[in-house]
Amino acid sequence: MKTYKIAAIPGDGIGGEVVSAGVEVLAAIAKRDGKFAFAVDHFDWGGEYYKRNGRMMPENGRDLIRKHDAILFGSAGHPDIPDHITLWGLRLAICQPFDQYANVRPTRILPGIKSPLRDVGPDRLDWVIVRENSEGEYAGVGGRAHQGSPLEVATDVAMFTRAGVARIMRYAFKLARSRPRKKLTVVTKSNAQRHAMVMWDEIAAEIAKEFPDVAWDKMLVDAMTMRMVIKPETVDTVVATNLHADILSDLAAALAGSLGIAPTANLNPEREFPSMFEPIHGSAFDIMGKGIANPIGTFWSNVMLLEHIGEGAAAARLMKAIECVTANPRFHTPDLGGKARTVEVTAAVIDAIGAENA
Ligand code: ATP
C-alpha cells in the first residue's frame, strides 16, 4: 500500500482547529479508499513557537519537510506579533524557497450556500484564480531609511522576471485548457503600471500562441472587480500578479458565501519541492477556541492535495462528500448563518465519505 507523508503545520488561531479536522478527514478518505494511507507529521510552528524561540520555525525547518509528499497548512498570524513577521517567518519562508510559484484558488458556490450576489448560483459562478506566488509586489525588494525621522523613506519594489511571468502564464493557459470552457482572463494594471504590467501583457500574447484552443482576454484589475460582481458568468480561469490576485481571491471567497469555505494550493508544478495546501482564511482570533470555525476551506484544500498527489478518485469522492454536507443547513457554521460546530461538520463529512459509493 502506498503511504503518503504529510507535514501538518496548523500555525495560529483557528489553524489548529481546522487542520486537526482536516487530518481526520484525510484519514477517513484513505480508509474508505483502502489503497493508500497517510503518515502525518505535526509541526508546532507559528506565533507561539516564535514567543518561545524568537523565530516562527526552526532554522532547519524546511529540511524537516522537504521530503514530504505535501504540506497541510492552517494559518500564520498572531495578535502580539506584527503580521509581516508571521507572514515572512513561516508561510512565505516555505512558499518561496520551495518555489511554490502557482497559487491556485478555485471558487464555486457549493450546494446549500448562498452567495451575497442576488440571483447567482453555481451555474453563474465557477472560477479558478491563479495567483503568481513567487515575485511581483511580494518579492521583498525594498527598504527603509532614516527610520522615525521626518526624512524617512520606504520602498517596496514590485519585481517581475520574464521567466517568472512566462511560467505562471503557461500554467494558467494549461489550467484553462483543462476546464470545460477553455477561457482565460489575464488581469493587469498596464494602463498605470507601464513597465512590468506591459511586459505581462506582451508575454500573455506570446504564450497564447501555444494555446490556440484557449479563448483569452485582458482586463484591468479595477474593472475586473466590477466584472466579477456584475457578470460573474463571463469569468472562468483568471491569472494575475501576487497582489492583484490576493485581493481578487478574497473578493471571490466572499462572493462564494464565506471566507471559511475557500481553499488554496501553493504548487510547485515541477514537483522539485512539496506543495502546500491551506484554507484561504487567516487565523480568525475572534472565534479561536469557540469550536465554531468552518472547516470546509481546509477540507476543500484536501481535495486539491489529493488531486496533486494523483489520487483523483479519492479527491472526487471527498468533494462529493463536502457538497452533500454543505447542502444541509443543519451543518452550516455561524459564518454561514447556522449553528453547527466544527466537530459536527467534520463528523458529517466523514459519514458522507463512508456513505459515498462512487
Ligand atoms: P489573519 O490576520 O491571520 O489574516 P484575520 O482574522 O485578519 O486573520 P481572517 O482569519 O481571514 O482574517 O478572518 C476574517 C474574519 O472572517 C474572521 O474575523 C472570522 O470571523 C471570519 N472567518 C475566517 N475564517 C473563518 C472560518 N474558517 N470559519 C468561520 N469564520 C471565519
Residues whose N, C-alpha, C, O or C-beta is under 5 A from the ligand:
A	BS01	ATP	A76 G77 L259 G260 H281 G282 S283 A284 F285 D286 I292 A293 N294 D335
